[in-house]
C-alpha cells in the first residue's frame, strides 16, 4: 500500500507542477487523478491490490485538496475559479 501511496503522490505532484494558476492546478489534478484511478482499476484486476489501494488513496487526497482550494478561493474572493 505504501508503494502505491508514494507513487500516486508522485504522479499527482508531477501533473500539479505543470499548472501556473489555481484553475490549471485543479484541472491537472482532476486529469491525473482520473488516470490514476484507471491504473488502480487495472492493478486491482490484474496486479497488486494493495498498491491499487494506495494509488486510489493518493488520488482521493489530491481531489480533496483541489476541492478545498476551490472552496477556499471561492469563499474569499466570491468568484468561481474554474470557469
N, C-alpha and C positions, 0 to 999 in steps of 0.2 A: 504494500500500500504506500509506503514511504517513497519508493521509486516513482510510482505514478504521480504522487503529490508533487514531488520535486520537478519531474518532467512537465507536468501540467502548469506549474507556476512559471517555469522557464519558457514554455510555449506562449503563455499569455503575456509574459513580460516582453518577449521578442516582438509580438504584434503591437503591444502598447507603446513601444519605443518609436513606432512609425508615426504616431499621432503628433500633431502640432498644437491642438487645442482640445477642449473638453468634448466637443462634438465628435471629432475624429477618434479620440480615445474610446468613447463609448461604442462607436460603430466597429472599431477594430476589435474591441473586447467581445462584442456580440458575435462577430465573424469567427474569431479564433476559438471562442467557447463552443460555438456550434460545430466547428471542425474537430475540436477535442472530444465532444460528445460522440461524434461519428466514430472516431478512433476508439473510444471507450466501448462503444457497442460492438465493434469488431473484436476488441480484446476480450470482452465478456463472452462472446460467442465462440471464438477460436483460440484465445490465448489465456492470459493470466487474469483471473477475476479480481484479484487484489490490486493489481496495477490499474485496472479499469475503475475501481472504486476511488483510488487516489486521483486519477485524472478527472473524474466527474466531480469530486470534492473541490478540486482546484478551479474547475470551470464554474461551478456554482458560486464559489467565493469571489471569483472575478466578476461574475454577473451581479452579485450582491454589491460589490464595491462600485461598479458602474452605476447601478440604480441609486445607490446612496449619494454619489457625487451629483447625479442629475437632480435628485430631490433637494439636496443642499443648495445647488446653484439656483434652482427654480424658486426656492423659498426666499433666498436672499435678494435676487435681482427681480423676480416677478416675470421673467421671460423664459420660455421653454427652450432649452439649448439645442435640441435635436432637429429642429426644422429650419 
